[in-house]
């Protein structure tokens, strides 16, 4: 049966952060995209090479990736900038190209999405441990994320999406930096394990209680350990944030090793059926993460339509 609140047709309100907030506040569900890294590796990205370098060296392949998800039904796509912060890029000697690579990534996504779909500037973790477990201070993290967020905003994104976070203070630094530097809507999704906590011991309830008041537009989970984990996360978050727009962007099930390669155990149709259940739990941005492809997004679009 058609559900008008989750109709994955192109947006008619144009692209702006204000429109994104209005759509989510209305109770509509938006379809995000799926995995990027594995798709780019299958397109020839060398193992160990930062995907962000392709924003300037192979832009046509980034446009092709975005187009594949948009054609499958994505209404909000993430820029190819997950590891585009100074600390991550330094591992490849690219720390002086933060603005260049993020700006290019944002402009490519904007070009692919056009005026009818949303673009979220993708910010992932620094890869460093925060104090007291490691050397990274809140102030240093804030500066790193501010630099990246500013470049993404300059490139024309509609929102900033902080994703795959496991540390509460690193997430706080990223969200606060994005809000302060860009003034755009900020989305946050953290990565939870099978016990309903992140690698750093943060529960979904704790994340919702402490990070939502910063001024988030949506909060939830991405990546993580299995589809059922996301259901638990949504339940915990909705119990303390009734009515808040939630995010569900899990991996395609759990990985198993086949011939030395990680293969995820959930296909597009089963995955899409679970996503419908997430929408019933309050998810207003849904998509897929590791192990997925445009086929998963197409299945989600079809499932939400009927």
N, C-alpha and C positions, 0 to 999 in steps of 0.2 A: 504494500500500500504506500502511495506517495506521501512523503512527509515534507511539507513545505519548509519546515525549519531546517532541514538538512539537504535541500535541493542543491546539488553541486554545479548548477549552471553558472556561467560567468557572472560576476558581480555587476550590478547596475548602478552602484552609488559612486563609482570612481574610486581612485586610490588616495587615501589619506589616513593618518593615524586616527583622526576623529571618527571617520567612517568605520574603522576597525572596531573601535570601542562601542559604537552604536550597534553594530551587528552582533557583537558578543553579548551586549546588554539585552538585546532583544530575545535572546535564547536560541538564536540560530547556531548551527554547527558548521565550522569551516574545515575543509579538507586540506591538510598540509601535504608535504611531499614525503619521499622515502629516503633510502640510503643513498649516499653520495660517494663515499670513498671506494666501496667495492665496484660501483658502476664505473668510476673513473679508472680504476685499475683494469677493469675488463676492456676499457677503451685505450689502454696502453700506458697509463701512468706507472712509471717504474716503482717497484717496491722501495719504500723508505723515502721517496720524494714527497715533499710537502704538496698537497693538492693545490694550495693557493698559488703556486708558481704558474699553474696553467691559466690563471686569470689573465696573464699577460703573454704567455708563450703559446698557449693553445686555446684561445678564447672561443673558437668555433666549437670545440668539444664541450666547453662549459655551457654554451648556449644550447647545444644539442641535449645535454642532460636536463637542463631546465625545461626545454620544450617538451621532452618526453613526459615529464611529470605533469606539466600543464595540460597536455593533450589527454593524459589519463584521467584528469579531473581535479588536480590540485588547484586550490583557490588561494593558497598562501605558500610561497616557496622561500627556502632559506638560501642565503648567499653562500658561495663556496669559500667560507672564511672561518670555519670551525677552529682551526689552529692558527689563525691570523694574528695572534698577539705577539708582542716583542719577545717574550721568553720562549715560546714555542718556535718561532721563526729563527731564533738565534742558533738553534740546534743544526740548522742548515745554512748558517751564515747569512741569513736574510733579515737580520734584525733592523737594518736601516731602510727596509722596504715596506714597513708596516702600512704607511699611508697609501703607497702605490698599489699594493696587492689588495687591500681592503676596498679602496676606491674602485679599482677595476672590477672586483667581485660584485660590488653593489650595482655598478652600472650595467654589467652583463645581466644580472637578474632583473633589473628594472627594464632593460631592453626586451628580454624574453617575456616578462609578465605583462608589459603594456599598461594601459590605464585601468584595466578591468580586474586585475588580480593583484593581490598584496605581496609585498616583498619584506621579509624579515631579515635583518642583519644578524648573521649567526656568530655568536661569541661562545667559545668553549673554554675549558679550564686552562690555566697556565702550564699545567704539568708539574708544578712545584708544590711541595707541602707547605701549608701555612704554619705559622708559629702556634703552639710550642713544639709541633712535631717536625717542623722544618724551618728553613731560613726566611720564608716569604712573609713579610709583614703586611698588615692590612693596607697601610699607606702605599707600599710599593705595588700591591695588586690593584689598588684603586687607580694609580697612575697608568699602569699597563692597560687596564680595561678602558680608561678614559681615552687614551690614544686611539685604540681600535674603534671604539664607538663613534668618535668624532669623524673618522674617515668613512665609516659606513653611512652615517647621516649625510655627509657631504655627497656621497654617491647616490642618494635619493631613496633610501629605504623608508618604508612606512612604519616600521617598528623595529625594536631590537629584541632578539630572542637569545637569552642566556640559557645554554643547555648543557646536559650531562654533568651537572655539578654534583659533588659529593660532600664538600666541606661547607658548612654553614657560613663561615666568615668569608670564604672566597666568593660564594654566591652573593653575600651581602655587598661585598666590594664591587662586584660586576654590576649588579642591579643598581646600586647607588650611583656608580660612575655613569652608567648609561642614562639614567634619569636626569642627572645633573648636567651632563654634557649635551644631550640631544633634545630633551624635552619631548621625546616620542614615547608612545606606549612601549612598555617593557614586559616581555613574557619570560617566564622562568620555568624550566623543567629540570628536575634532578633525577639522578639515576639510583634506583633502589634495588637492593638484593632481596632474596627470597624470605628474609625475616622482616621485610618491610622497613629496612633501614639502609642508609647509604653505606659505602665502604668506610666512611668516617663516623658511623654510628648515629647519623641524623635520622629521626623518624619523620614520616610524612606529616604527622600532626605538628611536630615541632617546627618543621620547615614552613608550614602554612601559618602557624601562629606568629612566628618571628619575622618572616619575610614579606608576607602579604601587606602588612601595614606600611611598608616602604613606599607603596604606590603602584604595585603591580597591576597589570591589566588582565593577566591570566597566569595560572600556576598549575603545575602538575608533574608528570613523569615522562621521561624518554629513556630509550635504551633499556638497561636493567636485565633482570634475570627472570624472564618468562612473562606470559600474558596475565597470569593470575595475580602476580605482584602488582600490576597496574590497577586491577580491580580493588585490591586492598588499599593502595595509595589513594585512589579516588574516594573510597569510603571514609578514610581517615580525614582527608582534607575537607570533604563536604560536611563532615560532622562539626568542624570548627569554622567553616566558611560557607554556610548555607547560601546557595544561589550564586556563588562566585564562579566565573568561567574557568573550567579546568582543562588541562591538557593531557592527552593520552597519545603517545608516539613510541610504542614499544618495539623491541626487536621482533623478528619473525619467529617467535618461539625461542627455543633453546638450541645452542649449537651442538652438533655431534661431529666427530672427526671421521671423514670418509676419504680414503686415499690421501691422507695427510692434509686435507682441506676441511675447514669448518663449514658445515652445511646445517642450515637452520631447519627445525623440524615441523614448521607450520606453513601450509600453502596459502595462496591468496584467498581462497573462498572461506576456509576456516578462520583465517585472520580477520576477514571482513565481518564475519558473524560476531566475533568477539568485540569488534569496534562498535557495532550497533549497541551492544550491551553497555559499552563505555558511555555512549551518548545518553543512554537511559540513566546512567549514574551521574550525569552532569558534565561530561566532557563536551566542550564547545570548540576545541581545536583537536582534530584527530589526524593521525598519519602513521607512518611506519619508520623504523630505524634500521639497524644492522640486519642484513640478510634479505632485505626487501628489494623491490624493483617497481617500475611503473605498473606492472601487472597487479601489484597489491593495491595501489592507489585506485586503479580502475575497478577493482573488486569492491573497494570501500564505497566508491561513488555509486556503483550499481546497487549495493546493499542498502545504502541510505535512501536511494530513490524508491526502492520497492521491497 
